[in-house]
Amino acid sequence: MYSYKITNYLLVFLIIFSLSSCKDKSDSFTEGAQLAYETSMVSKSLSEIKEDGKLTVITIYNSTSYFLYRGKPMGFEYELVKKLADHLNLELNIKVAEDIDHLFDMLNAGEGDLIAFGLSVTEDRKKLVNFTEYHYLTHQVLVQRRPDNWRKLPMYKIKKQTINDPIEMIGKKIHVRKNSSYFERLENLEDEIGGQIDIQLVPGNKTTEDIIKMVVKGEIDYTIADYNIAAINQTYNPILDIDTEISFSQRIAWAVRKNSPELLAEINSWLKKTKKEDFYYVVYNKYFKNKKSYRRRIKSQFYSKNEGKISQYDAIVKNNVEKLGWDWRLLSSQIFQESRFKPNENSWAGAGGLMQIMPATAQDLGIADITNPSENIRGGTKYLKQLRENFTKVEDSIQKIKFTLAAYNCGLGHVRDAQRLAKAFDEDPYVWDDNVEDYMLKLSSREFFSRPEVKYGFVRGREPFLYVKEIFLRYEHYKKLIPFETPKDGI
């Protein structure tokens, strides 16, 4: 159970931040205010997280941390926290923060256990959270446009039309988010250069890459970004100039609540070990070094931030899913599970097409060409509907979908065996989660598949067990990142 310590949380938070907004930037929290802030935090120990079986991670939806590409969840933070959750033997639950300004509020209010996002470690932030071991070092740079005809100009003329020293930023409008490390840096920089910078605030729902795009489009003249983020964006937008450094090296890390020492220690131990492995650097290079991959991804209509599409078969999925009454994103998740959206995919058992339909089943469903996406999805949804009719006694709609998916994967007979076993052991045969799914796993053991209730014998029960789980886990990603209705403007 959660140990909630949330009494007067909002009151304490408002008091602290009203005080901090009025104070001189050289001041810090008073000792009493700091204590009040820390005691207002939700408390959840590592053992309680493990008891729940779920690690809830707060992150940001952008082109490096977490996104969908061709139906697959990706991102530097996503790949790492997925491995962390596996290490802890926990299910990963991603919570997307719509407003970057509220990351620390969400964490300390208990909406997640960990912020997995590229946070600069600063003294002010260390009063709010505990940072993990740092992931990498970077520095902040000024992001600006080169002249429109920059390709035809010699470098010295380009330099004449751009800012090349922080001192030249005096009086210039620089757009950043209020609660970002960039804002803190600009405030400190004003002291260092002895002049005022015209700091313009951008809403917290704008990511760094969103603000960089504003520079590219000429909507604003300048912003600040971490060098690695600026550099990867420059590969797709060569008009950007990112050569003017405005900070020393900074540590980039994740964050946990200040009252989560066990979780912090566990993550740090895992990070130290993982950073010695090739996996860590392969993942880093994939998202921050592989410029060709980045350009291809950003230009793709199947990059989730572009057009809200999952695959090139979205229209076919939507046209056929009505007969099921399912969310089209759920059916898309199943298709990804079956074939990774490859219409010519064939399994070792002879199944083929997007929904991996067996030849005999295809013949029964009237599918002439199993590799034809329209025919395959039409036949696959028809088959799902037929299977669903066998679970009329399952009252819950989500549970009925899970039974249907399991039957699609391993056959109706094996699902019936698992239901009979569940009933024999006084479990609910009409609930998949934590009931029938457990007995599906047991059907790979002679102790269970040889019992009199079992008519269809051995089955690799782990396959349908994971099949259902993975489809629904991916569906959760789709729901977070892909709108149910594609916006009319295609954005």
N, C-alpha and C positions, 0 to 999 in steps of 0.2 A: 504494500500500500504506500501511497505517497504521504510524506510528512509535510503537509502544507503549512507554511508559515507566511501566509499572505495577508494577515490582518493589517489594515491601513496601508497596504502596499502603494496604492496610487497616491495617497496623501503624503507618505514619506518621499516618494519619488518626485512629486511636484515641488515639495519643500526644497529638496536638495537641488533640483535643477533650476528652480527659480533663484535660489541663492547663487548657484554657479554661473547663471547667465548674467547676474548683476556684478559679480566679482571681477577684479582685475585679473587678467589672464595669468599673471605670475603667482596668484594665490592658488590654494588647493582646498579640498574639502576640510572642514573642521573635523576634529576627532569625533565629536558627537554625531555629526551628520554622516560621516563614514560608517560609524557603528550602526546608526539607524538604517542606513541603506543596506548593509550586509545582513542585518537581522530580518529585514523584510523579504529577503529572497526565499523562493520556494526551495525546499530541501529534498533531494532525492539521491539516495546513496547508490553506489555501484551494485550492491546486492539487490536493491529494489529494482534497478533497471534490469538486472538479469532475471529477477523473478517475473517481471512483466514480459520478458522475452523479446524486447524491442529496443533498439537504439534509435532515438529520434534526433535527426540532424537538421539544423537550420542552415540554409544556404541561399544563394542568389542565382537566379536564372539568367545566365549570360553565356558568352561563347567560349569560356574557358573553364568555368566552375561546374556547370550543370546545364544540360540541354538535350534535345533529341535530334538524332541525325539518322535518316532512313529507318525510322522506327525503333532505334536503339538508344537507351539512355547513355549519355557520355559525359565527360568532363573530368578535369584534374581532381577536383574535390570528390566528385561522385565515385570515380574508380578507387580512390584511396579509402573513403569511408566504407565502401562496399567490402573491401578487403579487411578493414578494421572490424566491421560487424561480423564477418565470417570468423575472424580470429576470436571474437568474444562469444561466438556461437549465438548471435542475436539476429533477429530480422531487422533489416534496415528500413526505416521510415523517413522519407525525405519531406521536409516542410520548407516550402519556398516562401521567403520573406518578400512581400510586395514592395516594401519600403526599406531601403538600406539603413535609413536613420533609426529604425526600430529594432535592429538586430540584437543589441544588448538588452533592451526592454523585454523582448520575446524570450531570450534565454533566461533572464532572472525571474520572469513571471512563470517559468516552468513549461513553456510551449515547446521546448526542446532540451536535449541533454548537452548538445555540443554545437557551436558555430563552426562549420567547416567552410570557410571562405578566406580569401587572402587578406588578412587583417595586418596592418602595420602595427608593430608593438610600440606603444607610446606610454609615457608616464600617466597621462590623464586616463587612458583606457585601462591601465593596470589597477586603477581604483575601482573599476566597475567589474572586471573579470580577471580570471587567471589565464594566462596564455600557455599554450603547449610549447614543446620544443619547436624551434622555428623550422620552417620547410626550406626556405631559401633566402638569400639576401638580394635586395634590389635597391634602387634609388629612384627618387622622383625627378621627373623631367617636365619641362614646359612643352605642351603640345600646341603647335600652331601650323597655319597653312603657309606653304611656299607660294610665291607669285604664280598666277595662272599659267604664265609662259615659262615656268622655271626650267623646263627641259632644254630651252633654247638659250638659257642664260649661263654665263660663267659663274662659278661658285662665289666669287667675291661680290657679284651683283645680287645674288640671292641673299648673301649675308647682310648686305646693306638694307634689305627690305624685311628682315626678320630680326627678332630679339635674340641676341647671342650671349648676354650677360644678365644675371638677375637684377642688376642695378637698373637696367632698362625697363624693368617691369613697373617702376614707380609711375603711378597715375594711370596704368593700363587696367582695363576691365578683364579680370580673370574669373571664369565661371567654375565653381566647385560646389559640392554638397556641404551643408553646414556641419554635419557630424562626421565628416571624413577626416582622415589624417592629412589630406591635402589642405584643408581649411586651417588646421593647426599649423602646418608648415608655413603657409602664407602669412599667418599672424606673426610667427617667430621671425620670418624673413623680413618683415617690415622693420623690426627692431634692428636686425643685422645690417640692413642697407640704409637705415636712417631715413625712410620715406614711406608714404602711404601707397598701398596697392588698392585699387578699386575692386574689392572682392564682391563678386556677384553670386548670389546663392541660387542653386538649382534644386528642384524638388528631390526628395529622397527616393522617389520611385524611378529616377533616372540612374542607370548603371554608368560606370565609367566609360564603357564602350558607346553607350547612347550619347554621352556628352562629347566624346571624340567625334562621333558622326555629325554632331552639330557644328563642330569646327570644320570638318570636311565639306559640309554643305554651305559654309559661309554664314551660318546663323549666328555664330559667336566667333570671336577671334582667337581666344586662348582658353585652355584648361590645363590641369595638372594630372599626371598619371604615373603609376609605377612603370619603370622602364620596360619590363618584360611585357606588360600589357600594351603599352604604347608601341613597342616594336612589332608585336604580332599584328596589331591593327594597321601599322604602316605598310605591311606586306601587301595588303589589299587596297590601301589608299596611299600610294607613293607621294602624293602631294603634301603629306604631313612632314613637318620638320620636328624631330624629337631630340635634337642634339644639345639643347641647353639644360644642363643639370642644375637642380636647385636644392639638393640635399646630399648628405653623406649616405652611406649604405644603411639600410633599414632591414630589420628582421620581419619576415612575413610568417604568421602563425595562425593557428586556430584558437578557440577560446572555450572555457567551461566556466560554470559559476564558481565563485570564490569559496563556496561551501561544498565543493565536490573534489576533495583531495585524492580520494581513492581512484576516481575516474581519471583525474589528471595524471596520476602516477601510472595507471594502466596504459593510457594513450601514449605517454612519453616513453615508456618501456617499449611499446610496440613500434613507435616511430624510430627510435634509435636502432632497433633491429632491422626495420624495413628499409631505412635509408642506406643500409649496407648492401642491399640487394639490387640486382639489375632492374627488377620490376619498377622500383621507385623512379629511377632515372629514365626508363623507357616511357613511363607515363608523363613525366615532366616534359620530356622532349616532344612527345606527341602533341601537347597542347601549347607549348611556348616556343618550341624550336622548329617544328616541322611546318615551314611556311607554305609549302605546296599543298599540304593537306588542309591547312587553314583556309587558303584561298578557295579550294574546291568546295569545302564545307559551307563557307559563307555565301558562295554564289548559288548553292543548290536550293531549289524550291522545297526540298525535303529537309532542310535545316529548320527546326521548329520555330525559330524567331522570324522567319521570312514570311511564309504564307499559311501557317497553321495546318500543314499537310503531314501525313504520316508516310504515305507511299504513293506511287503513281496509280495505285488501284483504289484510291479512296472513293471515287465516284461509283465504281462497281460494287464496293462493299456497302455503301449507303443505299444503293438501289436494291440490294438483296437482303439487307438486314431487317427490313420491315416485317418480313414474314416470320422472323424470330421475336421481334419486339425487344431486341438487345440494343445497347449503345454500340454504335458503329466502331467506336474505339476499342471496345472489348473484342469484337470479332477481328479487328485488325491485329490485336495483340495475339490472338490465337493463330492467325495466318503467319505472323512473324515467327511464332514458336515452331510452326510446322515447316516453313520453307525459307525464312528470312527474306520473303517477298521475291523468291527466285522461281519463276514459273516452270523452268525446266529441271527443277530439283527432283531427284529420284532417291528413294530410300533403299536400304539393303533388302527390304521385304517386297519391293516392287511398287510401293505407293508413289504417286507422282503429282506434280502440279503444286500450285500455291497452297492448297489445303491437304496435300499428300493423301489423295484418295486411292484406295486399292483398285486394281483393274476390274475385279468382279463387282465391287460396289459401284464403280463408275458406270458399268454396263446397266446395272439395276436402276441407276439414277438418270439414265439417258444421256450420259456425257459421251459425245463422239470423239472429242479431242481433249485429253486430260491436261494438256499443256496450255490450252486456251484459257486465259484468265477469267473471262466472263463465264464460260461454261463450268470451269472448275469451282468458282465461288458460288455460282448458282446451285450446282450440285451439292457442294459442301454444306451450304446453309439448309438445303432441303433435307440432307441427311441428319443434320443437327436437330431439325424440327421433328423428324421421325424418332430419333433417340429420346428427345425430351418427353414424348408422349408416354414413355415407359415409367415416368417418375411423377405420376399424378398425385401420389400420396405425400410427396414432398411439398409442404405448404409454403415454405420460405422461398421467394423467387431467386435469391442469390444462391442458396443451397441447391436449388433445382438446376441452375446453370452449372454449378460445380459437378454435380452428378453427370450431367449431359456431357461436359468436357471430358470427364474421366472415362465415360463409356466410349466416346469418340477415340480416345487414345488407346485403350486396352481392350475394348469390347464390352458389350452389355453383360455378357455372362460372368465375367470376372467381377464386375461391379455388384452384380446380384450375389455372388459368393461372399463378397466383403460385407454386404448388408446382412446376409444370413448369419455370418460370424458375429457381427456386432450385436444382433438380437440375441444370439446364444450366450453372449457374455453380458447381457443386460445393459447394453448401450443402445442409443437411439439409432435405428437403421435408416431414418429419414433425415439425418443431419450428417453432412459430410465432414465439416470441421471438427477435429478432435474426437470423432466417433468413427464413421465408416472409413475415413482416410487412414486411420491407425490400423485397421484390419486389412486394408489394401496392402499396407507395408508387410503385414504378417503373412500374406499369401505367398511370399517367396521362401517361407520356412516350412519344412516338411511337417513340423509339429502342427501346423495349421492347415496347409493345403491338403493334408491327408485326412482331415476330420470329415465326418459324415455330412455336415452341412455344405461342404464344398463340392460342386459338381463339375467345375471346369479346370480344377487342378492348379498347378504352379503358374504364377505370373510374376514377372519382375515388377513387383508392386511399387518400387521406388520411382519408376518411370511415370505412371499416372499421378502419383503423389506429388512429384515435383512439377509435372506438366501443369496441373491445376494451379499450384502456388505461383509458378513463374508467370503464367498468363495473367493472373490477378495482380501480381506485383508490378508487372509492366503496364497493365491497365491503369494502375494508380499513377504512374508517371505520365501516361497519356492524358489522364484527366487533369493533371496539374498544368500541363504544358500545351495541350492541344484543345482549342475550343470545340464544344459539341457542335456548334454551328460555325462554319468558316465565315469570317467577316466578309461582307460584300465587297469591300475594297481590296480584299486579298492580302491584308497585312496582318 
